[in-house]
Every structure is written in structure tokens, then in C-alpha cells.
């Protein structure tokens, strides 16, 4: 039986590694459009996104508490379960980022946590109500992003119908600075909290605290590491989202970022963890569809969709195997 203190240190390190890979993949969510439209240089964009990710991560813990106590029963979770889930999720997100594929860190985390917990204690440990609530929100978020992006873009096109192209370009180039900042803030507000919830769950499992209140040091650590991951820039993913789906001008970037940010803000306020990747991708596709359906590269969209579909089962299996490996090789339970 491993020392609980050693285990909690290992869990925190693994969780922060996942947090970094999540920021690395999701940096595209915040800055892909503003880089593709050349409103900001890549280096300026990632630094802006990193700073706002950090700030957004500190404003609430509603999502963290949903992740920490709403998916699996905390009283039956062990630190090894959390360790395996974090390692499994980090491997998947890191691998997909290297391939340039935008995937959901939320799906990765949830799938791995369920997989490791089920391998350790059986399916009864899983809170089906909490999982259902989260999955419904994740299915709804890209649809909401797509519809809101389409409607907002349609309204903007009507608004600027008599404007000169130069005026449209200049106005929305400036407006995109606001929309990308909002997107980066909401990304931190939603995504960094998920790792906060997992670390807090491990602290409860190891008897280091008795409730799911997120400690200040956990907030600061998760906010900092996600900001560093974002600053690293997942350039392959940025290229996929920024120019792979549609040809983006500043007005399109503004509409997509605003639609996605509003969706994420509502979800964070409700304490529901949703995928920033799914939301912004849906918004970009909705914006592109206002041109014409053929303006969206649906072939690439279908590949992204397949990655989304496989994320939950893949991370569940991966984390279950990691748990088994930790159990057999190191005797951790």
C-alpha cells in the first residue's frame, strides 16, 4: 500500500500534466480565428489568451464541484483511481494535439474518470444522473454554438449590407479583440475548473479534507498550468480550426467567438461542464454555413466528429488499462 502523501503528490502532478495538455489543445479554441484573420500575431494572441485563461479560472468553482462530486461517488474513489484517470486523459489529449485534432478535454476527463472508477470499484460507483446531465450539455453545446453562430452571423451580414469591405474589415478587426478576449476568459472559467474538481476529489479520497470545497492553492496551480499550456500554442490544432473548416474574415471570427463565449458563459454560470472545443467548432461551422453550405469543409468536420465520438470510450478504456497497470505492477489500489 503506497503512502497517501506520495499518492496525492503523484495525482496532483498527473492532473497538472493533463491541465497543461488541455490548455495546449484548447489554445486553438480561443485564438484560432484571431490568428487566421491576422488581427493579432500568433505570439501576441497566445499571451493574451494565457493571461485571460488564468483570470477566468479563478472566478468560480461551480464546474469544479460538478466534476468532483457529480460523476462518481467521492466516498468510494481512491487516489489511484484519480491518478489513472489523469494519466489516461493526458495521454489521449496530448496525442490528439500532436496530430492536430481538436478534441474535448472535458470528454477525455469524464471518460477516463469513469473508466478508472469502473475498473476499480465496478459500475455502481458511477453517478448516472451526473453523467447524463454532463453528456446532455456536451451534446447541446455544439448545436447551440452552431445555431447561435449562424443567427448572429446572419444578423451581422444584414447590419453591414451597405458597408464597404474596408469598413467591415476595420470595424470587426477591432471588435474581434473583444470577442477573442471573452472567449479566452470563458475557456479558463470552464476548463481549468475541471482539473480543480479532480484534484479536490483526490484530496477527499486521501482524507486530506472532508468536503468538495476547492482550496486556493489548487485554484492557483490549475489556473497557472492551463495558462502555460495555452501559451505553448497547439499550432496544428489552431491551423485546423482557424483555416481548415472555413475561410475566415474578422467578421466571421467575431461572430464565432461571441456565439461560443455566450454559450460557455451560460454553462459556467449553471455549473455545467461543457466542451469549449465542441462549442467553438460548432460556432465556426454555423458562421460558415451563412455563406453557403459548401463553404464549410464538411469532410474535415466529419473527421473531427469521429474524434469526438471516440474520445469517451477511448479514454475510458485507456484509463482502465492504466489503473490495471498501476495495480498489478505497483500494487496500488
Secondary structure, 3 states (H helix, E strand, C coil): CCCHHHHHHHHHHHHHHHHHHHHHHHHHHHHHHHHHCCCCCHHHHHHHHHHHHHHHHCCCCHHHHHHHHHCECHHHCCHHHHHHHHHHHHHHHHHHHHCCCCCCHHHHHHHHHHHHHHHHHCHHHECHHHHHHHHHHHHHHHHHHHHHHHHHHHHHHHHCCCCCHHHHHHHHHHHHHHHHHHHHHHHHHHHHHHHHHHHHHHHHHCCCCCCCCCCHHHHHHHHHHHHHHHHHCCHHHHHHHHHHCCCCCHHHHHHHHHHHHHHHHHHHHHCCCCCHHHHHHHHHHHHHHCCCHHHCCHHHHHHHHHHHHHHHHHHHHHHHHHHHHHHHHHCCC
